[in-house]
Amino acid sequence: MKQPLDLKKVAVWQLTFRFSTAIVPDGQGIHFVRALANEPTRQRYDRIFDEVDAELRTEYGDYQLLSCNIRPVIMNGL
């Protein structure tokens, strides 16, 4: 049986995503973000997407985010 995720033990979050641009119609990416202590979920999502947005805009200019998945990849205290 799976145990509930203890957000306080997450050290790194991983975002995998698909995007589309004029040059890359079926792009895929992966982005890692360090977890911050006591960060509200909404703030964490905003921070992750701000980082990905800046990265994609720098690389491609305009883009469309098609899908994404955020999951913990490194845990503290295991």
C-alpha positions in Angstrom: 0.0 0.0 0.0 1.3 3.4 -0.9 2.2 5.9 1.8 0.9 9.5 1.5 3.6 11.9 0.2 5.2 13.9 3.0 5.9 17.2 1.2 8.5 18.1 3.9 10.7 15.3 2.8 10.8 16.3 -0.9 14.2 17.8 -1.9 13.8 18.1 -5.7 10.7 18.3 -7.9 10.8 17.2 -11.6 8.6 18.7 -14.3 8.3 16.8 -17.5 6.4 18.7 -20.2 5.4 18.8 -23.9 5.4 22.1 -25.8 4.9 23.4 -29.3 6.6 26.2 -31.2 6.8 27.3 -34.9 10.2 25.5 -35.1 9.5 22.6 -32.8 5.9 21.4 -33.2 6.3 18.4 -30.8 8.9 19.4 -28.2 9.6 17.7 -24.9 11.5 18.9 -21.9 12.4 18.1 -18.3 13.2 20.6 -15.6 14.4 20.1 -12.0 13.6 22.5 -9.1 14.9 22.5 -5.6 12.1 22.2 -3.0 11.8 25.1 -0.5 10.7 24.5 3.1 7.1 25.3 3.9 6.3 26.5 0.4 2.6 26.5 -0.4 1.6 24.3 -3.4 0.3 27.2 -5.5 3.5 29.1 -4.9 5.6 26.1 -5.8 3.7 25.6 -9.1 4.0 29.3 -10.0 7.8 29.2 -9.3 8.3 26.0 -11.4 6.3 27.4 -14.3 8.0 30.8 -14.1 11.4 29.0 -14.5 10.2 26.9 -17.4 8.5 29.9 -19.1 11.7 31.9 -18.9 13.7 29.0 -20.3 11.3 28.3 -23.2 11.0 32.1 -24.1 14.7 32.5 -24.1 15.2 29.5 -26.4 12.1 29.8 -28.7 10.3 33.0 -28.1 6.6 32.1 -28.4 5.5 28.6 -27.3 2.4 26.7 -26.3 2.6 24.4 -23.3 0.7 21.2 -24.2 1.0 19.0 -21.1 3.1 18.6 -17.9 3.6 16.4 -14.9 5.2 17.4 -11.6 6.5 14.8 -9.3 9.1 14.4 -6.5 12.3 12.9 -7.6 14.7 13.2 -4.6 13.6 12.8 -1.0 15.3 13.9 2.2 15.8 11.6 5.1 15.3 8.2 3.5 
